[in-house]
Amino acid sequence: MSTTIDKKKINRMKLEIIGVEKNNLKTKKKTKDEMIKRVRKIIVEEIKKAY
């Protein structure tokens, strides 16, 4: 079984996650658990996108 990694998807996810993290560092609106849920959501949404 081989797994291929789409580097564009990985970079897009990283940029979005970093942006969300930076914003939360400034605002402190989300708890640690809320941030974990948000990061998971970003990953799942990116995986579900069909190109």
C-alpha positions in Angstrom: 0.0 0.0 0.0 1.5 3.3 -1.0 0.4 6.8 0.1 0.8 9.8 -2.0 1.1 13.2 -0.5 -0.2 16.2 -2.3 2.2 19.0 -1.4 -0.2 21.7 -2.4 -2.8 20.4 0.0 -0.2 20.1 2.8 1.0 23.7 2.2 -2.6 25.1 2.0 -3.4 23.3 5.3 -0.2 24.5 7.0 -0.9 28.1 6.0 -4.5 28.0 7.2 -3.6 26.4 10.5 -0.8 28.9 11.1 -3.1 31.8 10.3 -5.7 30.4 12.8 -3.1 29.9 15.4 -1.6 33.4 15.0 -5.1 35.0 15.2 -5.9 33.0 18.3 -2.6 34.1 19.9 -3.7 37.7 19.5 -7.3 37.3 20.5 -7.3 34.3 23.0 -10.9 33.7 22.0 -10.6 29.9 21.5 -9.6 27.4 24.2 -7.0 24.7 23.5 -9.8 22.1 22.8 -11.6 24.5 20.4 -8.3 25.0 18.6 -7.8 21.3 18.3 -11.3 20.9 16.8 -10.6 23.8 14.4 -7.3 22.3 13.2 -9.0 18.9 12.7 -11.8 20.5 10.7 -9.2 22.2 8.5 -7.5 18.9 7.8 -10.8 17.0 7.1 -12.1 19.8 4.8 -8.9 19.8 2.8 -9.0 16.0 2.5 -12.6 16.1 1.2 -11.9 18.6 -1.5 -11.8 17.0 -4.9 -9.5 18.5 -7.5 
